[in-house]
Amino acid sequence: MNSLPFQKHFLATLCLGLALLSGCSSLGDFASAHPPTNDPVTLRVNVFRGASNIPVYMAQEVGAFSRYGITTSMQFTPNSDQQREGLALGRFDIAIAAVDNAVAMVEVAKHDVIIVAGGDGGMNELLVRQEINSPADLRNRTFVVDAPNTAYALIGRKIFKNAGLVDGKDYRLSPLGGSETRTKAFDTPEGTATMLNPPWSFIAKDRGAKSLGRTIDLYGQYQASGVFVMRKWATANPGVIERFVGAYIEGCRIAQNPANKEKTIAVLQRELKLDRRIAELTYADLMTPGHGLNKDCAFNAPGFRNLLSLRAEIEGQWGGVAPATDKFIDLSFYQRAIKHVPN
């Protein structure tokens, strides 16, 4: 007796039954409707000190990572160069920072990196000394940056270019490192201007710096902080990434829920060692659409296209024409993870 028709009938019946039970259309969809197994794992997560870490802090606060079987080992980087090098060398598993660093790793250092989740719009402001009244006033002065060829430094260079200034000719670039270091630069003769985000933007203003405007107003929307990993590591650990991103989204939702305002401000105070006033100002920036957190820490596709266009223009990459975005991102982990995140 030929059993092939029976086998086909059985498989078709099984698929139909699963589809009816799950509301899915295929076995693959059925599988993706369930979160991966929570096998215990410790993940090394590398970040800058700043308000963009609030999704991680809130996920830790409510035990979201623990529920996914994850222990997070946090590392703080002094600058973008060390973060990019560390990720490439496997010194940690996950980076959360301006995703332009991932683009630089792919295009400049030729490392196979993928962005797996978004985060925020950067919350940056152009901060200057009191005697500077416009970007054009930076002529013969110094623009302090993390690294000259990535992320927020490129936004600043674009703003100065629009004011008729050429970097290296009309003003100097001084690479000093992360936001905390750049904030302290205002206490030195070289610290004339820099890009800062919370809480450092508010701390700098308390020390006498002034703002020439937010980057969302001076430049436009921008995909800033996000989650990125080495592709090879992602391929070997898809369930782990999905679980991490799920906890990350949950932390983002908790922070964005107005009912959790007091809890979120308290966590900002504790983790960033802030007084109540600066923590409240930081919270307000985080909750500002386009400027602060993206809803559910989603990836801002138009903002990312702006990012690539900026790199093409300022760094001259890709012959000055931004490439397609697909080579830099894989949002499949995020798309699966968000199905399992509690509302």
Buried (B, 14 or more C-beta within 10 A) or exposed (E): EEEEEEEEEEEEEEBEEBBEEBEBEEBEEBEBBEBBEEEEBEBBBBBBBBBBBBBBBBBBBBEBBBBBBBEBEBBEBBBBBBBBBBBBEEEBBBBBBBBBBBBBBBBBEEBBBBBBBBBBBBBBBBBBBEEBEEBEBBEEBBBBBBBBBBBBBBBBBBBBBEBEBEBEEBBBBBBBBBBBBBBBBBEEEEBBBBBBBBBBBBBBBEEEBBBBEBBBEBBBBBBBBBBBBBBEBBEEBBBBBBBBBBBBBBBBBBBBEEEBBEBBBBBBBEBBEBEEEBBBBBBEBBBBEBBBBBEBBBBBEEBBBBBBBBBBBBBEBEEEEBBEBEEBBBBBBBEBBBEBBEE
